[in-house]
Amino acid sequence: MGIGGNPNLSRQSRRLYIGSITTDVTETNLSDFFNSKMKEMDIGTGTPGNPVLAVQCNYEKNYAFVEFRSAEDATAAMAFDGIIFINGPLKIRRPKDYGGPEMMGPSAHVPGVVSTNVPDSINKVFVGGLPTYLNEEQVMELLKSFGDLKAFNLVRENGNGPSKGFAFFEYVDPSVTDMAIQSLSGMELGDKYLVVQRASVGAKPGMPPIPGLEGYTEVPIPQPIMPATDNESGDANILLMLNMVVPEDLQDDQEYADIFEDIKEECGNYGPVSDLRIPRPVKRDKSKWGEAGIDAMSAQRIDEAAGVGRVYVRYATSEGAKMALKALAGRSFAGRSIIATLLSDDSQTTPPLNLIFAPQPEAPPPLPQDS
Protein backbone atom coordinates (compact mmCIF):
# COMPACT_ATOMS: atom_id res chain seq x y z
CA MET A 1 0.00 0.00 0.00
CA GLY A 2 1.43 3.43 -0.92
CA ILE A 3 1.76 6.33 1.45
CA GLY A 4 -1.37 7.93 0.07
CA GLY A 5 -3.46 4.91 1.09
CA ASN A 6 -2.40 4.93 4.76
CA PRO A 7 -3.33 8.13 6.67
CA ASN A 8 -1.00 7.34 9.60
CA LEU A 9 1.94 6.62 7.28
CA SER A 10 1.13 9.78 5.34
CA ARG A 11 1.27 11.84 8.55
CA GLN A 12 4.59 10.32 9.57
CA SER A 13 6.07 11.24 6.20
CA ARG A 14 5.10 14.86 6.93
CA ARG A 15 6.70 14.96 10.41
CA LEU A 16 10.27 15.55 11.52
CA TYR A 17 11.95 14.88 14.86
CA ILE A 18 13.95 17.77 16.38
CA GLY A 19 16.36 16.58 19.08
CA SER A 20 18.27 18.20 21.96
CA ILE A 21 15.98 21.23 22.30
CA THR A 22 16.03 23.53 25.34
CA THR A 23 13.26 25.46 27.09
CA ASP A 24 14.18 28.48 24.96
CA VAL A 25 12.67 26.64 22.00
CA THR A 26 8.91 27.06 21.84
CA GLU A 27 6.24 25.79 19.50
CA THR A 28 5.76 29.31 18.18
CA ASN A 29 9.36 30.33 17.56
CA LEU A 30 10.27 26.94 16.07
CA SER A 31 7.31 27.11 13.70
CA ASP A 32 8.13 30.70 12.73
CA PHE A 33 11.78 29.76 12.18
CA PHE A 34 11.01 26.94 9.72
CA ASN A 35 8.37 28.99 7.92
CA SER A 36 10.62 32.00 7.44
CA LYS A 37 13.75 30.04 6.54
CA MET A 38 12.01 27.83 3.98
CA LYS A 39 10.54 30.88 2.27
CA GLU A 40 13.85 32.78 2.46
CA MET A 41 15.84 29.90 0.95
CA ASP A 42 13.05 28.93 -1.48
CA ILE A 43 13.03 25.36 -0.18
CA GLY A 44 9.99 23.06 -0.38
CA THR A 45 6.92 23.08 -2.59
CA GLY A 46 6.72 26.86 -2.62
CA THR A 47 2.92 26.89 -2.59
CA PRO A 48 1.17 29.81 -0.85
CA GLY A 49 0.87 29.66 2.92
CA ASN A 50 3.10 28.36 5.69
CA PRO A 51 4.76 24.95 5.24
CA VAL A 52 4.48 24.13 9.00
CA LEU A 53 1.10 22.95 10.28
CA ALA A 54 1.93 22.20 13.91
CA VAL A 55 4.74 21.80 16.46
CA GLN A 56 4.76 19.68 19.62
CA CYS A 57 7.52 20.15 22.25
CA ASN A 58 8.45 17.63 24.94
CA TYR A 59 10.72 19.47 27.40
CA GLU A 60 11.04 16.49 29.74
CA LYS A 61 12.82 14.51 27.01
CA ASN A 62 14.19 17.52 25.12
CA TYR A 63 12.68 16.92 21.70
CA ALA A 64 9.98 18.27 19.40
CA PHE A 65 7.98 17.10 16.41
CA VAL A 66 7.27 19.45 13.51
CA GLU A 67 4.41 18.56 11.17
CA PHE A 68 4.50 19.95 7.63
CA ARG A 69 1.69 20.31 5.12
CA SER A 70 3.32 17.83 2.71
CA ALA A 71 5.91 15.06 2.64
CA GLU A 72 7.87 17.11 0.10
CA ASP A 73 8.14 20.04 2.51
CA ALA A 74 9.29 17.72 5.32
CA THR A 75 11.98 16.19 3.09
CA ALA A 76 13.13 19.64 2.01
CA ALA A 77 13.31 20.85 5.65
CA MET A 78 15.83 18.12 6.46
CA ALA A 79 18.35 20.32 4.65
CA PHE A 80 18.32 22.49 7.78
CA ASP A 81 19.83 19.73 9.92
CA GLY A 82 22.63 21.47 11.83
CA ILE A 83 21.38 25.04 11.32
CA ILE A 84 21.97 27.30 14.32
CA PHE A 85 18.78 28.24 16.15
CA ILE A 86 18.84 30.34 19.37
CA ASN A 87 21.68 28.63 21.25
CA GLY A 88 22.86 25.71 19.18
CA PRO A 89 22.43 23.52 16.09
CA LEU A 90 19.13 21.81 15.37
CA LYS A 91 19.32 18.02 15.18
CA ILE A 92 16.74 17.00 12.57
CA ARG A 93 15.79 13.37 11.89
CA ARG A 94 12.94 11.26 10.51
CA PRO A 95 10.57 9.80 13.15
CA LYS A 96 11.44 6.25 14.21
CA ASP A 97 8.23 4.93 12.67
CA TYR A 98 8.79 6.72 9.36
CA GLY A 99 7.85 4.30 6.58
CA GLY A 100 8.29 6.42 3.50
CA PRO A 101 10.96 6.06 0.82
CA GLU A 102 14.50 6.16 2.13
CA MET A 103 16.35 9.26 1.03
CA MET A 104 20.12 9.35 0.82
CA GLY A 105 19.98 12.98 1.87
CA PRO A 106 17.90 16.16 1.68
CA SER A 107 16.83 17.36 -1.73
CA ALA A 108 18.56 20.72 -1.25
CA HIS A 109 21.74 21.96 0.39
CA VAL A 110 21.71 25.13 2.46
CA PRO A 111 25.06 26.94 2.10
CA GLY A 112 26.82 27.41 5.42
CA VAL A 113 24.73 24.79 7.23
CA VAL A 114 26.68 21.87 8.71
CA SER A 115 24.63 18.69 9.14
CA THR A 116 24.66 16.99 12.57
CA ASN A 117 24.38 13.59 10.89
CA VAL A 118 27.71 12.18 9.67
CA PRO A 119 26.88 9.09 7.56
CA ASP A 120 29.32 6.19 7.30
CA SER A 121 31.56 6.66 4.30
CA ILE A 122 35.22 6.68 3.34
CA ASN A 123 35.31 10.43 4.10
CA LYS A 124 33.96 10.17 7.66
CA VAL A 125 36.70 11.24 10.09
CA PHE A 126 37.12 10.54 13.82
CA VAL A 127 38.80 13.06 16.13
CA GLY A 128 39.55 12.16 19.74
CA GLY A 129 41.43 13.77 22.60
CA LEU A 130 39.28 16.90 22.57
CA PRO A 131 39.22 18.91 25.81
CA THR A 132 35.72 18.35 27.20
CA TYR A 133 35.18 22.06 27.83
CA LEU A 134 35.07 22.75 24.09
CA ASN A 135 31.61 23.07 22.55
CA GLU A 136 30.48 22.36 19.00
CA GLU A 137 31.25 25.79 17.58
CA GLN A 138 34.77 25.82 19.06
CA VAL A 139 35.70 22.40 17.68
CA MET A 140 34.19 23.23 14.29
CA GLU A 141 36.22 26.44 14.16
CA LEU A 142 39.41 24.39 14.48
CA LEU A 143 38.35 21.85 11.84
CA LYS A 144 37.27 24.59 9.40
CA SER A 145 40.90 25.75 9.23
CA PHE A 146 41.30 23.09 6.51
CA GLY A 147 38.04 23.48 4.60
CA ASP A 148 34.26 23.86 4.86
CA LEU A 149 32.47 21.19 6.87
CA LYS A 150 29.66 19.14 5.35
CA ALA A 151 28.73 17.36 8.58
CA PHE A 152 29.87 17.37 12.21
CA ASN A 153 28.77 15.63 15.41
CA LEU A 154 30.34 16.15 18.84
CA VAL A 155 29.42 13.08 20.90
CA ARG A 156 27.86 13.94 24.27
CA GLU A 157 26.62 11.99 27.26
CA ASN A 158 22.96 11.05 26.70
CA GLY A 159 22.86 13.15 23.56
CA ASN A 160 22.91 16.60 25.21
CA GLY A 161 25.10 16.14 28.31
CA PRO A 162 28.82 16.81 28.78
CA SER A 163 31.17 16.20 25.86
CA LYS A 164 32.82 12.77 25.70
CA GLY A 165 35.91 14.31 24.12
CA PHE A 166 35.49 12.94 20.59
CA ALA A 167 33.61 13.78 17.42
CA PHE A 168 32.97 12.73 13.81
CA PHE A 169 33.05 15.02 10.80
CA GLU A 170 33.21 15.22 7.00
CA TYR A 171 34.43 17.97 4.68
CA VAL A 172 32.52 19.39 1.72
CA ASP A 173 35.64 18.86 -0.39
CA PRO A 174 36.91 15.29 0.22
CA SER A 175 40.32 16.18 -1.23
CA VAL A 176 41.28 18.12 1.94
CA THR A 177 40.61 15.17 4.24
CA ASP A 178 44.10 13.65 4.21
CA MET A 179 45.74 17.03 4.70
CA ALA A 180 43.49 17.76 7.68
CA ILE A 181 44.19 14.34 9.22
CA GLN A 182 47.92 14.79 8.85
CA SER A 183 47.92 18.33 10.23
CA LEU A 184 45.53 17.71 13.14
CA SER A 185 46.97 14.38 14.33
CA GLY A 186 49.09 14.92 17.42
CA MET A 187 48.11 18.60 17.71
CA GLU A 188 48.25 19.82 21.30
CA LEU A 189 45.09 21.44 22.67
CA GLY A 190 45.37 22.42 26.29
CA ASP A 191 46.77 19.36 28.08
CA LYS A 192 45.63 16.86 25.43
CA TYR A 193 46.84 15.64 22.03
CA LEU A 194 44.43 15.02 19.18
CA VAL A 195 43.97 11.58 17.64
CA VAL A 196 42.58 11.91 14.10
CA GLN A 197 41.89 9.19 11.51
CA ARG A 198 39.29 8.06 9.01
CA ALA A 199 36.46 6.40 10.92
CA SER A 200 36.69 3.37 8.61
CA VAL A 201 40.15 2.57 10.04
CA GLY A 202 38.62 1.82 13.42
CA ALA A 203 35.71 -0.24 12.05
CA LYS A 204 35.18 -3.57 13.77
CA PRO A 205 35.77 -6.80 11.77
CA GLY A 206 32.62 -8.43 10.48
CA MET A 207 30.66 -5.18 10.31
CA PRO A 208 28.83 -4.30 7.07
CA PRO A 209 31.03 -2.49 4.54
CA ILE A 210 31.02 1.29 4.72
CA PRO A 211 29.41 2.93 1.67
CA GLY A 212 32.03 3.98 -0.84
CA LEU A 213 34.58 1.41 0.31
CA GLU A 214 33.58 -1.35 -2.08
CA GLY A 215 36.62 -2.15 -4.20
CA TYR A 216 38.64 0.47 -2.36
CA THR A 217 42.33 -0.33 -1.86
CA GLU A 218 43.30 1.03 1.52
CA VAL A 219 46.09 3.58 1.50
CA PRO A 220 48.34 4.20 4.49
CA ILE A 221 47.16 6.90 6.87
CA PRO A 222 49.56 9.85 6.58
CA GLN A 223 52.10 10.01 9.38
CA PRO A 224 50.87 12.57 11.90
CA ILE A 225 52.76 15.76 12.40
CA MET A 226 54.25 15.75 15.90
CA PRO A 227 52.89 18.31 18.36
CA ALA A 228 54.51 21.63 17.66
CA THR A 229 55.83 21.81 21.20
CA ASP A 230 57.99 18.74 20.45
CA ASN A 231 59.10 19.98 17.04
CA GLU A 232 62.84 19.28 17.02
CA SER A 233 63.47 21.65 14.12
CA GLY A 234 62.35 24.51 16.32
CA ASP A 235 60.58 26.31 13.48
CA ALA A 236 57.07 26.33 14.97
CA ASN A 237 57.02 30.01 15.87
CA ILE A 238 53.44 30.94 14.89
CA LEU A 239 50.73 30.88 17.54
CA LEU A 240 47.20 30.38 16.17
CA MET A 241 44.37 31.28 18.54
CA LEU A 242 40.70 30.46 17.93
CA ASN A 243 37.57 31.51 19.82
CA MET A 244 39.36 34.65 20.99
CA VAL A 245 37.61 37.25 18.83
CA VAL A 246 34.31 37.37 16.96
CA PRO A 247 33.53 39.38 13.79
CA GLU A 248 31.27 41.80 15.66
CA ASP A 249 34.24 42.93 17.80
CA LEU A 250 36.35 43.73 14.74
CA GLN A 251 34.09 46.05 12.76
CA ASP A 252 34.57 49.30 14.66
CA ASP A 253 38.03 50.83 14.06
CA GLN A 254 38.56 51.97 17.64
CA GLU A 255 37.41 48.67 19.14
CA TYR A 256 39.62 46.76 16.69
CA ALA A 257 42.64 48.93 17.57
CA ASP A 258 42.07 48.34 21.31
CA ILE A 259 41.83 44.57 20.81
CA PHE A 260 44.94 44.59 18.61
CA GLU A 261 46.99 46.43 21.23
CA ASP A 262 45.67 44.27 24.11
CA ILE A 263 46.60 41.05 22.33
CA LYS A 264 49.97 42.38 21.20
CA GLU A 265 50.82 43.46 24.75
CA GLU A 266 49.75 40.15 26.28
CA CYS A 267 51.58 38.04 23.70
CA GLY A 268 54.68 40.18 24.14
CA ASN A 269 54.96 38.91 27.71
CA TYR A 270 56.23 35.55 26.42
CA GLY A 271 58.75 36.67 23.81
CA PRO A 272 59.39 39.21 21.04
CA VAL A 273 56.44 39.37 18.60
CA SER A 274 57.56 39.99 15.00
CA ASP A 275 54.07 40.09 13.46
CA LEU A 276 50.44 39.99 14.55
CA ARG A 277 47.51 39.52 12.19
CA ILE A 278 43.82 39.67 13.14
CA PRO A 279 41.77 39.43 9.92
CA ARG A 280 38.82 41.83 9.80
CA PRO A 281 35.34 41.20 8.36
CA VAL A 282 34.22 42.80 5.11
CA LYS A 283 32.24 46.02 5.31
CA ARG A 284 28.48 45.51 5.39
CA ASP A 285 27.83 49.16 4.58
CA LYS A 286 25.80 49.21 1.36
CA SER A 287 27.12 52.64 0.43
CA LYS A 288 30.59 51.09 0.11
CA TRP A 289 29.46 48.08 -1.90
CA GLY A 290 27.32 49.69 -4.58
CA GLU A 291 23.58 49.89 -4.92
CA ALA A 292 23.00 46.17 -4.42
CA GLY A 293 25.22 45.93 -1.35
CA ILE A 294 26.48 42.51 -0.26
CA ASP A 295 24.24 39.83 1.20
CA ALA A 296 24.97 38.32 4.62
CA MET A 297 25.74 34.84 3.28
CA SER A 298 28.30 36.14 0.77
CA ALA A 299 29.92 38.30 3.44
CA GLN A 300 30.17 35.30 5.78
CA ARG A 301 31.85 33.20 3.10
CA ILE A 302 34.34 35.98 2.35
CA ASP A 303 35.11 36.33 6.05
CA GLU A 304 35.67 32.60 6.48
CA ALA A 305 38.01 32.49 3.49
CA ALA A 306 40.00 35.39 4.96
CA GLY A 307 40.42 33.73 8.38
CA VAL A 308 38.17 36.13 10.29
CA GLY A 309 37.76 34.98 13.89
CA ARG A 310 41.36 33.76 14.17
CA VAL A 311 44.41 35.45 15.67
CA TYR A 312 47.86 34.76 14.18
CA VAL A 313 50.96 35.70 16.20
CA ARG A 314 54.42 35.24 14.70
CA TYR A 315 57.15 35.12 17.35
CA ALA A 316 60.80 35.87 16.73
CA THR A 317 61.65 32.49 18.28
CA SER A 318 59.92 29.15 18.71
CA GLU A 319 60.63 29.33 22.44
CA GLY A 320 58.45 32.44 22.74
CA ALA A 321 55.65 30.74 20.83
CA LYS A 322 55.85 27.66 23.09
CA MET A 323 55.70 29.77 26.24
CA ALA A 324 52.68 31.65 24.88
CA LEU A 325 50.91 28.39 24.02
CA LYS A 326 51.32 27.02 27.53
CA ALA A 327 50.19 30.29 29.08
CA LEU A 328 47.24 31.17 26.83
CA ALA A 329 45.61 27.84 25.83
CA GLY A 330 42.39 27.50 27.81
CA ARG A 331 42.59 31.05 29.19
CA SER A 332 39.51 33.25 29.05
CA PHE A 333 39.35 36.28 26.77
CA ALA A 334 36.13 38.35 26.73
CA GLY A 335 34.36 35.40 28.37
CA ARG A 336 35.51 32.85 25.76
CA SER A 337 37.97 29.97 26.30
CA ILE A 338 40.95 30.33 23.95
CA ILE A 339 41.83 27.41 21.67
CA ALA A 340 45.51 27.61 20.76
CA THR A 341 48.06 25.63 18.79
CA LEU A 342 51.42 26.19 17.11
CA LEU A 343 52.18 26.33 13.40
CA SER A 344 55.31 26.58 11.30
CA ASP A 345 55.65 28.50 8.04
CA ASP A 346 55.03 25.33 5.99
CA SER A 347 51.88 24.30 7.91
CA GLN A 348 48.94 23.67 5.57
CA THR A 349 46.00 25.81 6.66
CA THR A 350 43.03 27.56 5.13
CA PRO A 351 43.60 30.39 4.39
CA PRO A 352 47.32 29.76 3.65
CA LEU A 353 49.76 31.40 6.02
CA ASN A 354 51.54 33.21 3.18
CA LEU A 355 48.30 35.10 2.54
CA ILE A 356 47.70 35.82 6.21
CA PHE A 357 51.18 37.30 6.61
CA ALA A 358 51.31 38.95 3.18
CA PRO A 359 52.97 42.40 3.24
CA GLN A 360 50.55 45.21 3.85
CA PRO A 361 51.01 48.96 3.68
CA GLU A 362 49.90 49.58 7.22
CA ALA A 363 50.55 47.34 10.21
CA PRO A 364 48.83 47.56 12.57
CA PRO A 365 45.77 49.15 10.95
CA PRO A 366 45.64 52.88 11.65
CA LEU A 367 43.85 54.23 14.68
CA PRO A 368 40.85 56.46 14.06
CA GLN A 369 41.90 60.10 13.66
CA ASP A 370 40.63 62.63 16.18
CA SER A 371 38.46 65.23 14.54
C-alpha positions in Angstrom: 0.0 0.0 0.0 1.4 3.4 -0.9 1.8 6.3 1.4 -1.4 7.9 0.1 -3.5 4.9 1.1 -2.4 4.9 4.8 -3.3 8.1 6.7 -1.0 7.3 9.6 1.9 6.6 7.3 1.1 9.8 5.3 1.3 11.8 8.5 4.6 10.3 9.6 6.1 11.2 6.2 5.1 14.9 6.9 6.7 15.0 10.4 10.3 15.6 11.5 11.9 14.9 14.9 13.9 17.8 16.4 16.4 16.6 19.1 18.3 18.2 22.0 16.0 21.2 22.3 16.0 23.5 25.3 13.3 25.5 27.1 14.2 28.5 25.0 12.7 26.6 22.0 8.9 27.1 21.8 6.2 25.8 19.5 5.8 29.3 18.2 9.4 30.3 17.6 10.3 26.9 16.1 7.3 27.1 13.7 8.1 30.7 12.7 11.8 29.8 12.2 11.0 26.9 9.7 8.4 29.0 7.9 10.6 32.0 7.4 13.8 30.0 6.5 12.0 27.8 4.0 10.5 30.9 2.3 13.8 32.8 2.5 15.8 29.9 1.0 13.1 28.9 -1.5 13.0 25.4 -0.2 10.0 23.1 -0.4 6.9 23.1 -2.6 6.7 26.9 -2.6 2.9 26.9 -2.6 1.2 29.8 -0.9 0.9 29.7 2.9 3.1 28.4 5.7 4.8 24.9 5.2 4.5 24.1 9.0 1.1 23.0 10.3 1.9 22.2 13.9 4.7 21.8 16.5 4.8 19.7 19.6 7.5 20.1 22.2 8.5 17.6 24.9 10.7 19.5 27.4 11.0 16.5 29.7 12.8 14.5 27.0 14.2 17.5 25.1 12.7 16.9 21.7 10.0 18.3 19.4 8.0 17.1 16.4 7.3 19.5 13.5 4.4 18.6 11.2 4.5 19.9 7.6 1.7 20.3 5.1 3.3 17.8 2.7 5.9 15.1 2.6 7.9 17.1 0.1 8.1 20.0 2.5 9.3 17.7 5.3 12.0 16.2 3.1 13.1 19.6 2.0 13.3 20.8 5.7 15.8 18.1 6.5 18.3 20.3 4.6 18.3 22.5 7.8 19.8 19.7 9.9 22.6 21.5 11.8 21.4 25.0 11.3 22.0 27.3 14.3 18.8 28.2 16.2 18.8 30.3 19.4 21.7 28.6 21.2 22.9 25.7 19.2 22.4 23.5 16.1 19.1 21.8 15.4 19.3 18.0 15.2 16.7 17.0 12.6 15.8 13.4 11.9 12.9 11.3 10.5 10.6 9.8 13.1 11.4 6.2 14.2 8.2 4.9 12.7 8.8 6.7 9.4 7.8 4.3 6.6 8.3 6.4 3.5 11.0 6.1 0.8 14.5 6.2 2.1 16.3 9.3 1.0 20.1 9.4 0.8 20.0 13.0 1.9 17.9 16.2 1.7 16.8 17.4 -1.7 18.6 20.7 -1.2 21.7 22.0 0.4 21.7 25.1 2.5 25.1 26.9 2.1 26.8 27.4 5.4 24.7 24.8 7.2 26.7 21.9 8.7 24.6 18.7 9.1 24.7 17.0 12.6 24.4 13.6 10.9 27.7 12.2 9.7 26.9 9.1 7.6 29.3 6.2 7.3 31.6 6.7 4.3 35.2 6.7 3.3 35.3 10.4 4.1 34.0 10.2 7.7 36.7 11.2 10.1 37.1 10.5 13.8 38.8 13.1 16.1 39.5 12.2 19.7 41.4 13.8 22.6 39.3 16.9 22.6 39.2 18.9 25.8 35.7 18.4 27.2 35.2 22.1 27.8 35.1 22.7 24.1 31.6 23.1 22.6 30.5 22.4 19.0 31.3 25.8 17.6 34.8 25.8 19.1 35.7 22.4 17.7 34.2 23.2 14.3 36.2 26.4 14.2 39.4 24.4 14.5 38.4 21.8 11.8 37.3 24.6 9.4 40.9 25.8 9.2 41.3 23.1 6.5 38.0 23.5 4.6 34.3 23.9 4.9 32.5 21.2 6.9 29.7 19.1 5.3 28.7 17.4 8.6 29.9 17.4 12.2 28.8 15.6 15.4 30.3 16.2 18.8 29.4 13.1 20.9 27.9 13.9 24.3 26.6 12.0 27.3 23.0 11.1 26.7 22.9 13.2 23.6 22.9 16.6 25.2 25.1 16.1 28.3 28.8 16.8 28.8 31.2 16.2 25.9 32.8 12.8 25.7 35.9 14.3 24.1 35.5 12.9 20.6 33.6 13.8 17.4 33.0 12.7 13.8 33.1 15.0 10.8 33.2 15.2 7.0 34.4 18.0 4.7 32.5 19.4 1.7 35.6 18.9 -0.4 36.9 15.3 0.2 40.3 16.2 -1.2 41.3 18.1 1.9 40.6 15.2 4.2 44.1 13.7 4.2 45.7 17.0 4.7 43.5 17.8 7.7 44.2 14.3 9.2 47.9 14.8 8.9 47.9 18.3 10.2 45.5 17.7 13.1 47.0 14.4 14.3 49.1 14.9 17.4 48.1 18.6 17.7 48.2 19.8 21.3 45.1 21.4 22.7 45.4 22.4 26.3 46.8 19.4 28.1 45.6 16.9 25.4 46.8 15.6 22.0 44.4 15.0 19.2 44.0 11.6 17.6 42.6 11.9 14.1 41.9 9.2 11.5 39.3 8.1 9.0 36.5 6.4 10.9 36.7 3.4 8.6 40.2 2.6 10.0 38.6 1.8 13.4 35.7 -0.2 12.1 35.2 -3.6 13.8 35.8 -6.8 11.8 32.6 -8.4 10.5 30.7 -5.2 10.3 28.8 -4.3 7.1 31.0 -2.5 4.5 31.0 1.3 4.7 29.4 2.9 1.7 32.0 4.0 -0.8 34.6 1.4 0.3 33.6 -1.3 -2.1 36.6 -2.1 -4.2 38.6 0.5 -2.4 42.3 -0.3 -1.9 43.3 1.0 1.5 46.1 3.6 1.5 48.3 4.2 4.5 47.2 6.9 6.9 49.6 9.8 6.6 52.1 10.0 9.4 50.9 12.6 11.9 52.8 15.8 12.4 54.2 15.7 15.9 52.9 18.3 18.4 54.5 21.6 17.7 55.8 21.8 21.2 58.0 18.7 20.5 59.1 20.0 17.0 62.8 19.3 17.0 63.5 21.7 14.1 62.4 24.5 16.3 60.6 26.3 13.5 57.1 26.3 15.0 57.0 30.0 15.9 53.4 30.9 14.9 50.7 30.9 17.5 47.2 30.4 16.2 44.4 31.3 18.5 40.7 30.5 17.9 37.6 31.5 19.8 39.4 34.7 21.0 37.6 37.2 18.8 34.3 37.4 17.0 33.5 39.4 13.8 31.3 41.8 15.7 34.2 42.9 17.8 36.4 43.7 14.7 34.1 46.0 12.8 34.6 49.3 14.7 38.0 50.8 14.1 38.6 52.0 17.6 37.4 48.7 19.1 39.6 46.8 16.7 42.6 48.9 17.6 42.1 48.3 21.3 41.8 44.6 20.8 44.9 44.6 18.6 47.0 46.4 21.2 45.7 44.3 24.1 46.6 41.0 22.3 50.0 42.4 21.2 50.8 43.5 24.8 49.7 40.1 26.3 51.6 38.0 23.7 54.7 40.2 24.1 55.0 38.9 27.7 56.2 35.6 26.4 58.7 36.7 23.8 59.4 39.2 21.0 56.4 39.4 18.6 57.6 40.0 15.0 54.1 40.1 13.5 50.4 40.0 14.6 47.5 39.5 12.2 43.8 39.7 13.1 41.8 39.4 9.9 38.8 41.8 9.8 35.3 41.2 8.4 34.2 42.8 5.1 32.2 46.0 5.3 28.5 45.5 5.4 27.8 49.2 4.6 25.8 49.2 1.4 27.1 52.6 0.4 30.6 51.1 0.1 29.5 48.1 -1.9 27.3 49.7 -4.6 23.6 49.9 -4.9 23.0 46.2 -4.4 25.2 45.9 -1.3 26.5 42.5 -0.3 24.2 39.8 1.2 25.0 38.3 4.6 25.7 34.8 3.3 28.3 36.1 0.8 29.9 38.3 3.4 30.2 35.3 5.8 31.8 33.2 3.1 34.3 36.0 2.3 35.1 36.3 6.1 35.7 32.6 6.5 38.0 32.5 3.5 40.0 35.4 5.0 40.4 33.7 8.4 38.2 36.1 10.3 37.8 35.0 13.9 41.4 33.8 14.2 44.4 35.4 15.7 47.9 34.8 14.2 51.0 35.7 16.2 54.4 35.2 14.7 57.1 35.1 17.3 60.8 35.9 16.7 61.7 32.5 18.3 59.9 29.2 18.7 60.6 29.3 22.4 58.4 32.4 22.7 55.7 30.7 20.8 55.9 27.7 23.1 55.7 29.8 26.2 52.7 31.6 24.9 50.9 28.4 24.0 51.3 27.0 27.5 50.2 30.3 29.1 47.2 31.2 26.8 45.6 27.8 25.8 42.4 27.5 27.8 42.6 31.0 29.2 39.5 33.2 29.0 39.4 36.3 26.8 36.1 38.3 26.7 34.4 35.4 28.4 35.5 32.9 25.8 38.0 30.0 26.3 40.9 30.3 23.9 41.8 27.4 21.7 45.5 27.6 20.8 48.1 25.6 18.8 51.4 26.2 17.1 52.2 26.3 13.4 55.3 26.6 11.3 55.7 28.5 8.0 55.0 25.3 6.0 51.9 24.3 7.9 48.9 23.7 5.6 46.0 25.8 6.7 43.0 27.6 5.1 43.6 30.4 4.4 47.3 29.8 3.6 49.8 31.4 6.0 51.5 33.2 3.2 48.3 35.1 2.5 47.7 35.8 6.2 51.2 37.3 6.6 51.3 39.0 3.2 53.0 42.4 3.2 50.5 45.2 3.9 51.0 49.0 3.7 49.9 49.6 7.2 50.5 47.3 10.2 48.8 47.6 12.6 45.8 49.2 10.9 45.6 52.9 11.6 43.8 54.2 14.7 40.8 56.5 14.1 41.9 60.1 13.7 40.6 62.6 16.2 38.5 65.2 14.5 
